[in-house]
Amino acid sequence: MDEGDIAVLRRAGLDDVAIHDATQIIGFFNYINRVADALGVEREEFIRPWGEA
């Protein structure tokens, strides 16, 4: 990520608050998925694997 990536988001209509909020949410999901993987958390049965219709 660099200033060019932020510029793209701003051209798409996001303001600084929206960019901040998205960054926080993306970072949290990145973190929690790594924790779940490290602990061997199993996927719920109702969640389909990626690529399945």
Protein Blocks (a to p, Z undefined) as FASTA:
>chain_A
ZZklmmmmmmnopafklmmmmmmmmmmmmmmmmmmmmnopacdfklccehiZZ
